[in-house]
Amino acid sequence: MKKRLHHILALCLASSQLMAQTDNALDAKVKAVLSKFPSQNEAALKKNMEELAQLGKPGLVQIASMLTPPGKGDNTKIQFALGGFSYYASQAGKEALRKDAAEAYGEALSKVADPDSKNFLIYQLQTVGRDESVDVLKGYLKDERLSQPAARTLSRIGSPAAGAALLQALGNAGGSVQLAITEALGDVHYKEAAPAIEKTAASAESDLRKVSLYALSEIGVPSSENTLASAAQKASYRYDVTDATAVYLKYLAKLAANGHGATAEKAALALIKATPDVKQSATRSSALKIYSDIKKRESVPVLVSALQSTDAQYRAAALKLGQKYLMADGTTPWLNAFKKANPTVQAEIITMLGHAESKDALPLVLKALSSKDNKVKTAAIWSAGRIGQESSIAKLIPVLKTANADEIAAVKSSLLTIKGASLADQVAAAIPRVPAPAQAALIDVLAARAATSKLPVVSAQLKSADADVRKSAFNALKSLATANDLPQLYALLNGGGSAEEIAATQAAIGAAIKESGDTNSQTEAILKQMQASPADKQGNYLAVLAGIGGKKALAAVVTAYGNGDAAKKKSAIAALSAWADASAAKELLSIAGSTSDTDDFQTALTGYVSAASKSGKTPANKVLMLREALAIAKTDAQKEAIIKELGRNRTFNSLLLVGKYLDNAGTQQAAAQAVMSIALANKNLYSTEIRALLTKAGPLLKGQDADYQRESIRKHLAEMPAGEGFVSLFNGKDLSGWKGLVQNPIARRKMSADSLAYKQKKADEAAFKDWFAKDGELVFSGHGDNLCTAKQYGDFEMYVDWKIQKDGDAGIYLRGTPQVQIWDTSRVSVGAQVGSGGLYNNQKNPSKPSKVADNAIGEWNTFHITMIGDRVSVDLNGENVVDNVVLENYWDRNLPIFAKEQLELQAHGNEIHYRDIYVREIPRPEFTLPEVEQQDGFKVLFDGTNMFEWVGNKTDYFIQNGELVVDPKKGGKGNLYTKDEYSDFDFRFEFQLTPGANNGLGIRTPMEGDAAYVGTEIQILDNDAEIYKDLNEYQYHGSAYGIIPAKRGFLKPMGEWNYQEVRVQESKIKVTLNGTVILDGDLAEASKNGTVDHKDHPGLKRTSGHLGFLGHGSELKFRNIRIKDLSKAAPEPVETGKKKSKKKK
C-alpha cells in the first residue's frame, strides 16, 4: 500500500511539473508574440496573426487576461494584438479561428476585473461573436457601465437568440440600461419587442421616447403606425428633440420594405396632405418619395399635381422623381401640365425633360425657344441641345440674333454639348450674320472643336471693331491654325498689336510649328523667319523659341539677350522665364546676377525659381538651385517666394537654410512655415540646432491653423530622439574641430604618444596654412595634405556639400580609409566618366558608382553618406550611387575596416570647396574579447563593426545595431560562411530567436551543397513552436542534425539572448547552451552503424571546412561571435605514468 502511494505521489508530481513546463512554454510564446506588436507592415501583420492563431484558444485567453486597469500598466500591445486578430479571424474561411476567439474572449471576461478591460473584450465580440457569445453577454445587460457595449454587441450578432436575450432583459431594465437595450432591439429588428416598446414611446422622458421611436422605426411592424404618426404630428412634422418626424419617415419606408406597402402608401399620402407649410417642405418631399417608390409609374398623377405647389423644393423633388417614368407615353402628363403652368414651373419642366433627354418633348422645347420669359427660354436653349443634338443647331443659332448675355452663354454651352460633323459648318456660316457678342461665342465654339478648316472665317474677325470678338479670334488661332497657315501667322506677328494679341499669335505659331520636324528644324524655321522680320519685331519670336525648347533655341535667345536692345532684352528674359523646361535656369541666374535693371532682375529671378520648381531634378538639387537664388535675392518678397519653394523640398539642407531667415521680420512667417513642414515630414532629422529652429518657429506662426501647427511642433519635439543628432563639423569661421594628417591609421597606432603628438603638431601647422575658412566655406588651396576631424567616428550619417574646379580630384576618407571619390567627370583618361561617389579604392567589392549624378564643374554638389559596420551607402545630389557596399581596408587588405577612426577631406593638388558638413553618430554596441579569451587565443569573427571574416550571402545577413541580423526578405541567396576553414575549434556565439525560427550552424562544410549532409549541421531552432511539434529528437535545437540528438528545455524565453558554445575535436563534439551541456558525443561512434535519420552524411568524413550560418527562411540575430582554432593550440600535457621524485627537505 505504501509503495502504491509513492507511485501516486510521483505521478502527481510529474503531472504538475509537466503542467508548469507547459505553462512556462506558453508564457514564453505569448511574450514573444506580443513583443512584435504593433506590426511594422502588412506582411509582418499577417505573420503575427498566424503566430497568434498557433497559440490557440489557451494563448488567446492568456493574452486577454493580461489586460490591466487604466494607470496600472500598458495595454497597447495586447489591444493591437487582439484587435488585429479579431479582424483576421472574422475573414471568410476562418470559422474555427473566429469561434476560438469568441470563446476565448468570453472566458477572459470573467478573469479581468476592471470595466475598461471588459469593455474592450466585449467590443471584440462585436467582430467575432455569434450565438456562442449570447449567454456570456446576457449577464452584462444589467450592468450600468457595460450594458451599452453588451447590448450593442448583441445587436451586431443579430440572431433570434440575441433578440430574445435583449427582450428578456428589457422587462426589469431602467435608466441608461433600458435605453441601451431598447436601441439594440431596434437595431436587431426584433419584431416581438414592438408591443413593449410601443408603450415606452409615449414616455414623459424625452430620451426614452426618442430611443423607443427609433427602435419602432427600425422594427417596422404595422401596429406601430399610430404611435409613430402621433409623435410626428405632435412635432408639427418638423425637427424636434426626439427626431419623431425623421423616424416616422424611415418607418414608412421600412414598413413598405417589410411587405406592408398599402399601409405605408396610405400613410404617405396623408402625410403629404398634412404638410402644406413651406417649413415642412423636407418632410413633404420625403413622403412624396416614399409614395413614389411604392407606386412607381402609378405615382405620376400625384407627382404632376405637386407642380401646383408654390414650394420650389417640393416641386424639384416631384420633377426628379418623375424623371424615372418618362418611357413609353410617360411624357404626356408633363406636357399637359406645362400648358397650365406658370413660366417658372414651365422652365423647371423643360429642364427636367432635358435631363431625361426625352425625344417626345423636343417639339415643345423648340417652340419654347421663342418664349418671352427669360427662364423658359434659357431652359429651352439648354434642353434643345441636350435632346435634339445636331438637329437643334438650326433652331439655336437664330436665337443669337436677339439674345441677351445670359442667353448667348446658354447657346454657347448648348452648342458645345452637341456632337456631329455639321456643327462647324453651321456655326461658321452664322458668324457674319449675328451680333458681335454672339460672334465671340461662336468663335469660341469653333476653337473648342479645333475646326481648322474654318480659320478663314475666324481670321476675318481679327480686325473686328469689337474688342471681345478680336480677343476670341486671336485666342482661337492656337486651336485652328496648322503648319500651312504659318505665313499668315508670321505676317500677323510682324503686324504688331496689343500684348495679348501678340501672345496669342506666338502661341498659335508655337502650336503650328510643332506639327512637323524635330526641335532643331523647328528652331531653324523660326530663326529664318526672325531674320526676315523687321528688326523691331524680331523679339516677338523669342517666346516661340521658348515653347520649342532645346539647346539651339536656348542659344539663340541667349544671343538675342546679349546683342539686343533694351526691348529685345526684356523679350529674351520673358522667353527664358517661360521656357518649356528648366534648361534656361542657368542663363536666368546669370542674368539676374549681372543686370542692373530692377524689372529685368525680378523677371529673371522669378523665372529661375519657377525653373527650379518645374524641373525634374531631385529635391536635393532643387535646394542647391534655390540656394543660389536666395544668395542674390534683394527684397523680402523675393526671399519669401524662394523660402516657400524651399519648404516644398524637404531635405536636411533646406531645413538649415530656411532656418537662417527666422530672425528677419519680412521673411520669418514663410521661414517658420518652411521649418515646420520640413522638420515634421522627416523624423530622422534631429539635432540641437533643429530643436532650436522648431522652438523659435512655433511662436512665429500665424493664421487660423497656427494653434494646431504649434501643437504639432510640440508633439514632434516631444517625440524627437534624444541625443545630439546631427552635429556641425565646420562653423564657417575657422578650423575648430579639425587637425592635420599624420600618416595612416596603422602607422599612427605604432607610434608612441610623444612621437604622435609631435608629428600632429607639425601636421596641424601645415594644414592650417593649406586649408582655410572663407565666406562660410571650407577651402583647400590645392597645396598640402588631407584635413582630418579631431574626433573619431564609428557608424555615422554624414551630409556635406562640395564644389570642384576643372580637372578637380578629391574625396572623403571614411574611418581614415580612402575613399568616397570626387572628380571631374570629363577626365575620361583616368576613368572619371563613371561619376563621383564610388568607393574608388575597393578591389573585391564594387568601386564605381551606379550612375553619374554630378552637377557641372563649378556648381555645388551634396553628399549624403551612411556608414554602418563596414558597409557604405552614398547619395549624390539626391540619387543613390552606392548602395550598402563594403569599404575595404586600403592600408592592409588582410584586415577589416577600422571600427572607429577619423574622417578626412582629401587633398589632391586641386582647389576644392566644402560647406554644411554635418555628422550624426549612430550608436552601436561593440564586442571586445574578454581578457581570459584573449589569453586563451580566441579570435573575433564578428564584433558588430564589420563582416570581414565572412563570405557568402551578405544581403540577407547584415549589420544592424551591432548585431548580425538575418532577414530572408532582403532577396539574397545562400548561406553565410567563415572566410577561413577550421578543423578542430571552440566556437562561441550568442543568438536571439523569433517564434518558429529555423537556422543552423554548419561545421566542416564546403560552401556548396546542403551543409547538413556535405558537412555537419548543428540545429539552431525554436523547437517549442507549434509547427515543430512532430520533430524527431535528432532535429531539436543543438542536435547534430540526423546524427546525435540534443537535450531539450534549455533555450531561454523568446526574445532573450542565448549563449552557445560548440567545441569540436577530431570526431568528438560538445554543445553547451546557456551553461548546460546539451550534446556530448562522438560523431564517428554515433554513425558507425548508420545515422539515426538513415541518410547518407558524406560530410562526416571531412576533417576541416568552413563554419556557416544556414538560413532556412527565418528572421533571427547573432552577436559576439568568436573562435579558437584548436588545431593550432599547444597540446595539453600528457601523463606518462612515471612517479614524480620528491624533493629533499
N, C-alpha and C positions, 0 to 999 in steps of 0.2 A: 504493500500500500504506500509506504514511504517513498519507494523507488518510483511508483507511478505518479505521485505528487510532484516529485522532482522533474519528471518529464513534462507535466502540465505547466509547471512554472517556467521551465526553459522554453517551452513553446510560446507562452505568453510574452516572455521577454524578447524572444526573436521576432515575434509579430510586432511588438511595439517599436523595436529597433527598425524594422522594415518600414513601418509607417512613418517613423521620424525621418528615415532616409528619403522616403517618397516626398514627404512634406518639404524637406530641405531642397530636394531637386526641383520641386515645383516653385518654391520661393526663388531659387536662382533663375529659373526660366522667366518667371514673371518680372523679376528685377531687370533682367537683360532686355526683355521686350520693351518694357516701359522706358528704358534709357534711350530708345530710338525715337521717341515722340517729343515734339511734333515732327512728322516726316518732312524730309527736305525737298522731295519732288514726288511726282506721280508714281514713278517706278518704285521708290522707297516705300511709299504708302501701300502699294499693292503687296510688296514683300512683307511689310509689317502686319498687314491684315492676315496674310497666310500664316504667319507665325502665331498670331493671336488665335486663329482657328485651330492650330495644332495643340494649343493649351487645353482645348475642350471646355466643357461646362465648369469643371472644378477651377480651372485657371481664371475664367471669367468671373466666377463667384468671388474668388480671392481678390482680384483686382477691384471689383465693385465694392467689396467690403473694406477696402483700404481708404475709401473716401473719408475725409475728416471735416469737422465743423469749420466755418469761416474763422480765420485767425489762428487755427490750431495746426495748420500745415498747408502745403501747396498741392492742390488737386489738378493742376494744369495738365500734367502728363496723363493722368488717369482719365480725365474728361476728353482729351484728344483721342486717346486710345479707344475708349468705349463709344464715343460719338462716331468716330470713323467706322468702328466695327458694326454698329447698328445699321449704318447705311450700307455697308458691304454685305452684311448678312441678309438684308432685305431685297437684294437683287434677285432676278429670275434665276432659277436653278440652284438656289442655296437654301432650300426649305429647312434642311436639317440644321444648318448653322443658325437660321432665324429662330427656330424653336429652342435650340440650346441657349441662345442669347436671352430670349424671353424668360425661360425658366431660371436662368442664372440671375437675371436682374430681380425677378420675383423673390428668389431665395435670399439675395443680398439685401433686399428691403428690410428684412427682419433683423439683419446684422448691423445695419447702420442706425445710429440713434438720432442724429440731428435732422431737422426738417429740410434743410437745403440739400443734403445728400439724397434724402428720399425723393425730393422734388426732381433732382437730376435723373435718378433712375426711372421714376415714373415717366418723365419726358422721353427717355429712351424707348419705353414701351409703346409710345405713340408710333414709333417706326417699326418695331419688331413684334409687338403684341398682337395676339389673336385670341381666340376663345380660351386658350390655356391661361391667359392672364386675368380673366374676368373675376375669378374668385379672389385673387390677390388684391386687385384694385377695389373691389367692393368694400373691403374693410377700411378704406381710407375716405369713403364718401361721407363719413360723419365727422371727419377731422376738419376743423375750421381752416387750418393752414393748407391742407393738402387736398381738400375736396375739389377745388377747381382743377388742378392738374389731373387728378384721378378721373373726374367727370369728362374732361376734355379727351383724355386718352381712351376712355370707353366709347366716346362718340367717334373717335378715329377708328376704333375696332369695328363699330357699326353693325354688329351682328345682332340677331334677335336676343341672344343671351345677354349682350351688353345693354340693350334697351330694357330688358326685364330687370336687370340689376339696378339700373338707374331709376326705373319706376318704383321698384320696391323701396329704394332709399328715399324717394320723394315724400312718402307719406309722413314721416316724422321729422322732415328737414325744416329748417327755418333760417332766416338771415342770409348771409352770403352763401351758405351751403345750398339752400333752396334755389338761389339764383343760378349757381353753377350747374346744378342737376337739371333745372328746367331748360337752360340753354342747351345742355348736352342732349336732352331728349329731342329738342328741335333739330339739332344737327344730325342725330341718328335717324330722324324721320319716323319715330316710333308712334304709329297711329293709336295704339292702345292707350297712350298717355294723354290724348286730346281731351277727354272729359275732365280729367283732373286739372289740366292746365287752363281750360276754359273758365273754371271757377276763379282762378287767381288772376285772370286777365282783367277782371273788374276791381282788382285790389286798390285800396286807397294809397298804397305805397307805389310811387311812380317807377322805381327801379324794378319791382316785381311785375308791375303792369307791363312795362316795356319789354322785359325778357319773355314774359308769357305770350305777348302778342307776336314777338319774333318767332318763338317756338311754334306757335299755331300756324304762322305763315309758312314755315318750313315743313310742317307735317302735312298740311293741305288736305283736310277732310271736309266734306260739305257741312257738317254740324257746326263748324267754327265760323261760318259766313256771317251770321247775325252779330256775333261777338266782335269780329274784326270790323264789319261795316259800321257798327255803332261807335266804335272807338275812333274811326276815321272821321265820322260825322261830327263828333264832339270836338275834333281838332280843326273843324271847318275845311277839311280836305287840304290842309296845308301842313307845314312843318310844325311839330311840337316835340316836347322832350321825350315822348315815348315812341317817336317815329311811326305813329299809328297809320298815317296815310301811306307811307312808303311800304310798310309791311302788308297793308291791305292790298296794294297793287301787286306785290310779289306773291301774295296768297292767291289772287285770282289767276295769275299765270301758272302757279303750281297746281291749282285746282284743275285747270284745263289740261295740264300735262298728266294729271292723275286720272283722266278719263271722265271728268265731270264738266265737259265743255258747255252744256246747256246752262248750268247754274252760273258758270263764270261769264258766259255771254250776256245773260240777263242782268247780272250784277254790273258788268262793264257799261252797258247801255244806261243803266240807272245812274251810274257814276258820272257819265258824260253829261247827262241832263242836270245833275246836281251841282255841276261846277262851271257855271257860265261866267264867273268873275275872271277878269284877266289875271288876277293874282293867283288863280287856281289853274293857270294855263299848263303848267308842267304836269299836274295831276290829270287834267282832262286829256292831254296829248298821250299820256301813258295808258289811260283807259281805252282810248281810241286804238292804240297799237294792240292791246290785248284783244279787243274785239276783232280787229282786222286779222290778227294771227289765227283766231279761231275760225272766222267765216271765210277767209281767203277772198276769192272773186266776189262772193256774195256780199262782201262788205262795201263794195264800191258805192252804192247809193248813199250810204251813211258818210263815206269819205267825201263824196261830191257835196253833200249837204253841209259839210264842215266849212266849205268855202264861203258860206253866208256869214260866217263869224267875223267879227271885227278884230279878232285876236290873230295877229300875224304869225305868232309862234304856233298856234293851233292849226292855222291853215297850212303852214310849212310842213307840219307833221302829217297832215292828211295827204298833201301832194307827194311827199316822199313815200308814203305807204302805197298810194295809188299807182306809183310808177311801176310797181311789180306786176300790175294786172292790165297792161295795155295790149297784150297779144290778142289775136283774133279781132273781135269788134270792140275791144276794150277802150278804144279812144273816144268812141261816140259820146258817152256820158260827159266826158270832159269838154268836148267840142260844144255840146249843148249848153254846158254850164258857162262856157266862155261868152256866149251870146248875151247872157243875162248879167254877167259880172261887170263890176266897175273896172276902170283901167288898171288899178293896182293889182287886182286879182287876175285880170287878163294877162298881165306881164308875168305873174307867178305861174299861171297855167302854161304859157308859151315856154318858159324856162324849163319847167318840168318835162314837157313834151320833147324839148331839145335834148335834155339829158337822156331821155329814153330813146332818142333817135327814131321817133315814131313817123314812119312814112305817110301814114294816113293823115297826119296833121300838117303836112307840108303846104297844101293849098291855103289853109288858114294862116300859117306862119308867113308865107309870101305876101298874102293880102295885107297882113299887119305891118309890112314894111312901109306902107304909106300912112300909117296911123299918125294922127296929130299929137298923140301923147308920147312924150319922150321915153317913158319907162317901157311902154308897149313896143315902141319902135326899136329901142336898144335891145330888148329881149328877143325880138323877131330877127334882128340882124345876126345875133349870135346863134340862134336856133336854126336859121336858114342855112348857114354854113355847115352846122353840125349834122342836120338831117339831109339837106339836098346835095351837099358837096359840090361837085363840078357843075351840076345843073342849076345851081343857085347863083353862079357868078354873074350872069347876065341881069339878074334881078338886084344884086347887091351893088354893083357899080353905079347904076343911075342914082342910087340913094346919096352918093357922094356929092352930087351937084348942088344939093341944098342942105347938106348935113352940117351940124354943129361939131365942135371939137370932140365931144363925147361920142357922137355917132360915127365920126371919122375913125376914132380909135377903135370903136366896136367893129366897123367894117374891116379895118386892117387886121384885127385879131381874128375875125372870122375867116378872112381870106387865107391867113397863114395856116389855118387848120385844114384847108381844102387840098385834096390830092387830085392830080390829073395834069395831063400834058397841055391842055388848052389854057390853063390859068395864066401863064406868062403872056401868051398872045393877047388874051382879052384885057389883061392889066395894062400891057404896053400900049395897046390901041386906045385905051381910055385916058392915058396921061395927058395928052394935049387938050382933051375936052372937059377936064374937071378943074375946079378952082385950085389955087396954089396949095392950100393946106392939104387937100386931098392928093395932089400930085406928090408931095413929100411922102405921104403914107404909101402910095402905090410904088414909088421908087424903092422904099424900104422892103416891100414885099418882093420885088424883083431881086433885090440884093440877097434877101434871105433864101431865095430859091436858086441863087447863082445862075441866073438866066443870062448867060454870056452873049447869046445872040441879040439881046436887047440893049447892048451897050450904046448903039447909036441913038436910041430913044432917050436914054439917060444922059448921054453926052450933050444932047440938045438943051438940057436943063442946067448945064454947068454955068451958063451965063444968065440964068433966070434973075429977074429983078427981085424975086422973093428970097430972103436970106435962108429960110428954112428949106426951101426947095434946093438951093445951091448946096447947102450942107448935106442933105440927103444924097444928092447926086455925087458929090465928091466922096462921101463915105462909101457909096456903093461901088466905086471903081475897083476897090480891092477884091470884091466878090465877082465882078463882071469881066474885068479885063484879062486878056490872055497874052501870051508872048507875041502874037501877031499885032497886038494893039500897042506895043512898046513905043513906036514912033509917035503916036498920038499922045502918049503919056509923057514922053520926053518934051514934046512941044509945050504941053500943059505945064510941066515943071519949070521950063525956061520962061514961061509967060508970067511967072510970079503969082501973086495972090496973097490972101491972108495966111497967117501962120498955120491955122487949122487946115486950110485948103492945101498948102504945101505938104503938111504932114500926111494928109490923106492921099495925095498923089505919090509921095515917097512910099507909102505902104502899098499902093497899087503896083508901082514899079517893082518893089521887092517881091511881091507875090507872083507877078508875071514872069520876072527874070528867072525864078526858080523852077519854071516848068521845063527847062531844058539845060543840059550841060552840067558840069561839076562846078564847084565853088570858084576854081581858077578861071574857067571860061566865063562864068557869070561876072566875076570881078573885071576881067578884061573888057567885057562888053560895056560895063558901067564906066570904066576908066576912059574908054574910047569916046563914049558919049559925053563924058565930063569934059574932055579936052576940046570937043567940038562945040561946047556950050559957051555962052558969054561968060567972061571972067567973073562977073558979079553974081552969076547963078551957079557956078561950079560947086560952091559949098553945099548947095542943096542935095548933091549926090552922095555926100558923105554918110548921111543917115541910111541910104540904101546899102552902102557897103557894110555898115554896121549890121544890117539884117542878114547879109550874105555870110559874113564872118570869114575866118580863115586868115592865114599868115599874110597873104598877098594883099588882101583888103585892109588888114590892120596896118601894114607898112605904108600903104597909100594914104590912109587917114593920118598917120603919124607925120608923114612927109608934109601933108597939107597943113597940119598944125605948125610945123617948123617953118614953112615957107610962106604961109598965108598972111593976109592982113588980119586986122582985129576981128572982122565979121567971120572970116573963114576959120580963124582960131576957135571962135565960140561954136561954130558949126561942128568943128572937129572934136572939141571936148564933149559936146552934146552927143555926137555919134559914138564916141568911145564909151560914154556913160551908158548908152543904150545898147552896147554890144551884145550879141546873141548869147555869148557865154562869158566866162571870166578871163579870157585870154588878153583882154585890154587892161587888166588890173595894173600891171607893172607900169604901163605908159601913163595911166591916170595918176598913179602915185608920184611918178616923175614930174608930171605937170603940176600937181598940187604942191610939190616941194620946191618948184622953181618959179612959179608965176607970182607976180605982184598984184595981179588983178583980183580983187576980193570975190567978184562973182564967178570968175573962172576957177578960183580956188574952191569955192563952195561946190560948184558943179562937179569938178574933178574928184574932190574928196567924197562927196555923196556917191558918185559913180563907182569909186573904188570900194567903198563899204558895201554897196549893192553887189558888186562883182564878187567880193569875198563871200557874201551871203548866198548867192545863187551858184557859186562854184561847187563842183563835185568833190572838193577836197575834204580831207578828214577834219574833224573838229580841231585837232592839234595844229594843223596847217592853217586853218582859218584864224586861229588865235594868233599865230605868228603874223599873218597878214594884217589883222586888225590892230595889232600892237604897233605896226609901222604907221598906221593911220592915226592912232592915238598920240604918237610922238610928235606929229606935226599939226594936230588939231589946234585951233586958236580960240574958239568960243566954247562956252559951257554947253551950248546947244549941240555943237558938233561932237564934243566929247560924250555927251549924254547919249546921242544916237549910236556911237561906237560901243559904249558900255552896254547898252541894251542888246546889241548884237553879240557881244562877248558873253552875255548871260545865257544866250541860246546855245553856246558851245561850252559844254560843262566839263572842262578839263582842270587839272591841278593848276596849270599856269594861268588860265583865265581867272581862276578864283583869286590868286595872289595879285593879279594885275588890277582887277576891278576894285579890290580892297584898298588900293592906294588912293582912291577918289572918294572915300567916305568922309574925309575932313573938309572937302570943298562944298560949300553951300549950294552951288549951282549944279553939282553932279551927284551929291550924296544920296538923293532919293533913288536915282537909277542904279547907283552903285550898291545901295542896300538891297534892292530887289535882286540884283545880279548875284551878290554874295549869297543871299538866301537860296535862290534857285539852284545855284551850282553846288553849294555845300550839301543841301538837303537831298540832292539827287545821287550823292555818292558817299555812302557811309565809310568807305575805305580812305577817304581824305580827312585826316585829322592831324592836328598839331597844336602847340601852344599858340602859334600865330593865327591859325584858323579859328580857334576858340575865341581869341580876342576880336577877330573880324566879325564873327557872328554876334558876339556880345555887344559890339558897337553898332552893328546894323539894325538890331531889333528896335531900339527906341527911335530910329530914324524913319521907320516905315510909316506910311500914311495911306489913307483910303479906307473903304468900307471893310476890306479884308485884313486890315492891319493887325487887329487883335488875334485873329485866327493864325496869321503868319507868325506873330511873336510867340504864340503858344507852340507852333510847330518848331520854332527855333529852340525854345526851352526844352522841348521833348528831345530834339536832336542832340543838344548839348548834354542832356542827362544820359543819353544812350551812347554817347561818343566813347570809344575805347579809352581806357586810362593809358597813361604814358606820354612820352614826348611826341611820338608820331614823327612826322617829317621835320627834320632839323636843317636849317640853312648852313651850308659849309662855307659860304662866301658872303661876307657882309657888305660887299660892294665898295668898300673903302680901303681895305688893306688885306694883308695875307695872314691875318689871325687864324689859327687852327691849321695852318699849312707848314710844311717843312721841306727841306731839300732831300734829294735821293742819295742814299748810301747803298751802293751796290744792289744785291738782290736778297730776298728773304733767307735763303740758305746761307749765304756768306755772312749776313748780319748776325745770324744765330751762333755763328762760330767765333764771333768777336767777343773780346772781354768788354765789360761795361765801360771801362775808361776809354778803350780804343773806339768803341762805337760812339761815345759821347763826343770825343774829339773830332771824329770824321763827320758826325752830324752837324757840329758847329760850323765846320768848313763848308759843308753842303748847303746849309741854310744861308750862309753869307753869299754864296754864288747864286742860289735860287732867287733870293730877294733882289738881285740885280737883273736877272733874266725874266722874271715874272713880276707883273705889277698890276695894280687896280687903276682903271681909267673909265670914267663916265659910267660907273656901275658894272663894268665888265672886268673879268679876269683875263689878262692879255699875256701871251708868251711872245717874246721879242723875236724868236727864231734862232736864238743862240743859247746853249746851255742844256740842262738835263731836266728830267721829269720833276714835277711838283707833286708832293705827297700829302695825304691827310695826316695830321698828328695822331689821330685816333685809328685804331684797327677795327675792322668790321667782319662779322661772320655772315649770317644771312641778312639780306637787306633789299630794299627797293629804292631806286635812285632816279631822280629827274635831273637832267642837265641840258641846257641849250648850248650849241656850239656853231661857230662860223669859221670857214677856212678861206684862204686865198687860192688863186690859180696854182696848180701843181701841189697843193697842200697835202700833208700826210701827218696823221696824229692818231690818237687812240685813248681809250680809258682802260687802265690796268685794274683788274678786279682781284682783291686779296693779293696784291703785289705781283700779279701774274698777267702778262700780255695775252690778249687784249681785245676789247671791242673796237674794231677798226674804223678809222675816219680817213677818207682820202678823196681826192679829186677824181671823179669817175671818168674823166676824159683821158686819164693816164692808162691807155689800153696796154702799153708795153709792159706794165707791171701787173696787169690783171684787174685794175681798179674798176673796169666797166661792170663788175658784178655788184657794185654799190657798197655803201658803208653799213656798219652794224654787225658784220660777221666776226666770228672768233678766229681771227687771222692765223694764229699760231697752232691751231689744232692740226693733228696729223691723222689720228684714228677716227675722231668724231668730226661731224661737218664743220667746215671752216668758213664757208661762204654764206652770205645772206640769201634768203629765199627769193628776194626781189630787190629791185632798185627803187628806193624810196627817198633818195637825196633831193634836196632843193638845189637850185642853181648856185654856183660858186658866188660867194659874197652875200648869200642870203642865210638867215638863221635856220637851224635845224633843232629838233627836240628829240633827245633820247629818253626812253623810259626803260630802265634796266632792272631786272629782278634776278637775284641770285639766291637759290635755296639749295643747300648742300653743295654738290659740285655742278649743279645744272643752272644754266643761264637762259633767260628769255630777254629779247630786245625788241622794243617797238621803236621805229624811227618815223617821226612825223605822223604818229597815229597808226602806222601799219606794222604788223608783226613781221619781222625779218629773221628772227632767231627764236625757235620755239623749244624750250626745255632741253637744251643741248649741253652735254658735259664739257666743261672747260678743263683742258689738260694742263698738267704742271709743266710749263715750258722749261723751268730751271732744272728739273730732274724728272723725266717721264716715267721713272720707276717708282715715283712717289705720287700719292694723291694730291689734289689741290689743297693748299693750306686751309686749315679750319678757320683761321682768323688772320687777317693781315690788312695793311693799309690800302687805300685807293690812290691811284696815281693818274695824273693828267700827263700824257706822253709828250715829250719834246722830240721833234723830228726834223729840226732845221727849217721850219716854216712858221710864219706868224699865224697864230690861232687865237680866237676869242671864245671865252666861256661866260655864262651868266646863269642865274637862277639854279644854283646847284643845291639840291635837297636830297637828304637820305633819311629813310625810315628803317630803323633796325627791326628785324623780325626775330623775336625771342625764340630760342630753341634750347632744349637740354643737350648736353654734350657728355658722352660717356668717356670716363678715364679708367684705365685698368686699375683695380685695387693693387696696393703695393705688394701683397703676397703673390698675386698672379703675375705681376711684373717680374718678381724674383724667380717665379716658377717657370718663366719662359713662355707665357701666353702672348698671343698676338691679336690685336683688334682687327676684326673683319668688318665691323660696322659700328661707328660711334655716333651716328646721327648727322655727320657732316659731309659724307661722300659715299659713293658706291664703287670706289676704285678697285676693291678686291673682288668684284663680282662681274660676271658676264652673262649674256642671255637677255631675257625679257625685262628690259628696264623701262618698259612702258606701263605694264600692269603693276610692276614693283617700283615704287618711287619714295622719295623722302618727303615727310610732312611732319612738322613739329618735332624734328629729331628722331622720328620713328620710321621704320621701313614698312610702308603701307602696301597692302595688296588689294587692288581694285580691278577685277576682271572686266569691268565695263569700259576700261580705257582703250580696249581694242588691240592689245598686244597678243603675242603668241608665244607659247612655250614656257619653260621654267627659268628660274634664276640660279646660276651655278657659281661656285667659287672659281676665281681665276686660276688658282693652283690646284694640283691634285694632292691627295693625302692618302696614306695607308693606315698607320696607327695614329690615333689622335684622341684628344679630350676636347669636345665641342660644347660650349656653354652659351645659352641664349635665353631670352625672355619672349613670351608671346601672349597675345590677348585675342581670345576667340570672339566670334559673333555667333548668335544662335544658329546651329546647324552647320557651322564652318567645317570645311574639309581641306586639309593641305597635307603636306608630308615632308619629311627630311630624307632626301636621297643621300646615301653614303656609298663611297667607292663606285660611283656610277659614271659612265660616259655621258656625253651631252646629247646623245641621240637615243631614241627608243624609250620604252616605259621603264623608268628607274626602279619600279617595284620588282622588275624581273631582270633587266640587264645590269642592275646594281642591286641595292637593298634599300627598301623604304621603311623608315620609322614613322608610324602614323602620327599626324597632328590633327585631332578630331574632337568635335563636340559630341562624344559618343552617348550623351544623355538625351540628345534631341530625339523627338518622336520619330523622325524619318529614319533613324538608325536603330529602331527597336529590335529589328531582326538580324543584327550583325552577328557574325561569327566571332568567337572570342579572340581570334588572331587578327581581328580588324579594329580592336579597341585602340584608344589613344596610347601611344608609346610602344605598341607592338611592332616587332619586325614583321612586316606585312606578309601574311601567308606562311610564316615560319615559326616564330615564337610569340605567344600571347603575352600581354602585359596585364598587371593588376588594374582594376577599375576603382574609381571613387576618390581619386586624389587630385583631380582638377579643382582649381579654385572657382568660386561662384562666377557666373557670367559677368563680364565687364571688368574683372580684376586681372592683373598680370600674373602669369605663371612663370616659374623659373625651372629650366630643364637642363640637364647635363647628359650628354651621350659620350660614353667612353668606349673606344674600340681598340683592342689589341689582338692582333692575329685574328683568330675566329671568335674570340670572346667579346661579348657586348654587354654593357651595363647602362641602363637608362634610369636616371634619378629625376623625379618630378616633385618639386616643392619640398625637397628634403627627404622624400621617401623613394626607396629603390623599387621601381615597378616592373623592371625586367632585369634579370641577371642570368645570362645563358651563353651557350656556345653554338654559334651558327652551324658549324660543321657537324657537331654532335646531333643537333636538332633535325638536320636534314639528311643524315646518313642513310636512313631508310625511306627517304622521300619526304617532301614537305607536307605540312598538315592541310594545305589547300589543294594538294595533289596536282600542282602545276610545276612546270619547268622553271627554275630560277638560275639561269646561267651566270648571273651576277655573283652568286656565292663563290664562284671560282676566282673572282677578281681580288687582288691583294691591294689595289690602290685605285683612286679615281677622284672625281670631284664630289663635293658636297653640294646639295641643291635644295631649294625650296620648290616643291612640286604643286603648282596651283591646280586646284580642282574646281575652279569657278566660284570660290568663296572669298568674302572680304575678311581680312584679319590683319594683325600688326605684329611686327617683331622689333626688338631693340637689344642693345648692349650685347652684340654677338662677338665672341672671341674663340680662339682655338689654340691648343697646344699640340705641336707636332711631336708625338711620342716616338716616332721613328728617329728623330734627331736628339731625343733626350738621352742623358747619361744613364747607363744601365744601373739598376739598383744593386747594392751589394749582395753577393751570393754566399750562403752558408756553406762552408767547406766540410764541416763535421769534426774538425780538429778542435781540441780544447785549448782555450787561451791560457798562457802561462801567467801565473800570479807574480806580481812584483814583490820583491822582498821589502820588508819594512826596514 
